[in-house]
């Protein structure tokens, strides 16, 4: 009796493995839109502060994201790409993309680094930073909240408020 149970258990495990392998071989590749070329320049998280100090303008707008993150992918595909189409824009010329993939890979607590340097812990996040004689100042943060995600209207209004798109 034990032999039959072990035999059938082994058959089930083998069948599950075969079906999983077949599924992974034939499933369609998910094409992710490349937002990097729609936003002015891609920066790594570690380059943001030096970038701000090297520029001549007073306000900087950033989109902190991770290409490997489902929430970031959602914001890009459901909000940013449609807004480009709605406003007939080639790109968001004053919005800088900051890739957080390297931070995720290197740090045990990326949220701590983000909180200490930029005032937020979750992403995707839109952030406005100003620079003056007193240094840098976080002006406005639109931070992703998984339980209460922002809507397209909220993203659109943030981009309008910061003159990334014209109303």
N, C-alpha and C positions, 0 to 999 in steps of 0.2 A: 504494500500500500504506500509506504514512504517513497519507494522508487518511482511510483506513478506520479505522486505529487511533485517530487523533484524534477522528473522528466517534463511534466507539463509546465512547471514554473520556468524551466530553462527554455522551453519552446516559446513561451510568452515573452520572455526577455529578449530572445533572438529576434522574434517578429517585431517587437517595438523598436529595436535597434535598426532593423532593416527598413521599416517604414520611416523612421526619423532620417536615416541616411538618404532615402529616396526623396523625401520632402525637401531636404536641404539642397539636393542636387537640382531639383526642377523648379523650386520656388523662384518667382521673378525677382530680379534685383531691384531694390528700392532706389530710385533716383532721387538724390537729395539736391535741391536747388542750391546753387553756389551763390550765397549772399555776399561773399568776400569781394567780388568784382562789382557789386552794386553799392558798396559803402566805401567811402574814401579810405584807402589803405588799411591793411591789416596789421595790428600790433599784437605783441605778446603782452601779457599782464605786467611783466617786469619793465616794459618800455614806456608805459603810460606816463609816469611822473617825469621822466627825462624828456619825453615828447612835448609835454605841456610847457616845460621851461624853455624849450628851444624855439617855440613858436612866437609869433608876434601878436596874435589875436588875444582877446580877453576872455572869451568863453569857448569851451570845448565840449563837444557832445560825443558820447561814447555809447556803443552797444556792446555790453559784455555778454559773451555767449560761448558755448562749447559745441563744436560741430557734431560731437558724438552724443549729445544730450537730447532726449525726446522733447522736453519742454522748449528748448532752443529751436529745434527743428519745427515745432508747432508754430512758434511765433514768426519764424521766417516764412513758412509756407502759407499760413492762414492770415497773417497781418502785413508783413513787410512787402512781400511780392505783390499781393493784391493792391496795396497802397501805391506802389510804383506804377502799376497798370492804371489805377483810378486817376492818378494825377499826371499820367503820361510822362513819367520821368525816366531817364536813363539810369540814374543812380541817386543816392542820398549823399550829395556832395559835401555836406558839413558834418555828417555822422561818421565817426571812426569805429571800425570793428575791432574788438579786443577778444582774441581767442584765449579761452581759459583751459584748453586741453592740457597744455604743459603744466599749469598749476595743479590741475587734478592729478596728473601723473606723479609730480614731484612731492606734493605736500600731503601730510596725514590729515591736516585740518585746513583746507582751502578757505572755508568760511571764516576762520579767524583772521587770515591774511586779508581777505576782502573787507571784513568789518573794520579792521585797524587802518587800512589804507584808503578805502573808498566809501565806507559807511553802509555797506549792504552785505548780506550773506548768501542770498540766493540769486540764481540767474536762470533765464536771461533777464538782464537789467539794462535800462536806459538811464544814463546819468549825465548831468550837466555840471561841469567844473569851471569855476572862474579863477583867474589869477590876478592878483594886484600886489601892491607893495608889502602886504602882510603875508603873502604866500598863496597857497591854493585853498579854495573853499568849495565844498560840495554844495551846489545850489539846489539841485532837484534830482530826485531819484524815483524812478518807476521800476520797482522791484517785483519780480515774479513771486507770487504766493500760490503754492500748489492747491491749497484748499479754496482760495478765492482768486483765481487767475484773472488778470486784466483782460479787457475786451479789445476788439479792434477799434472801437470808438475812443477808448482811453489812450491807446497807442497813437491813433491819428491826432487826437487833441494835444498830446505831449509833443509830437513832431511839429504841429502847427504852432504851438506856444513858443517853441524854440526855433522857429523859422526854417525848419528843415524842408517843410512843404508849405506851399501857400494855400490859404483857405479859399 
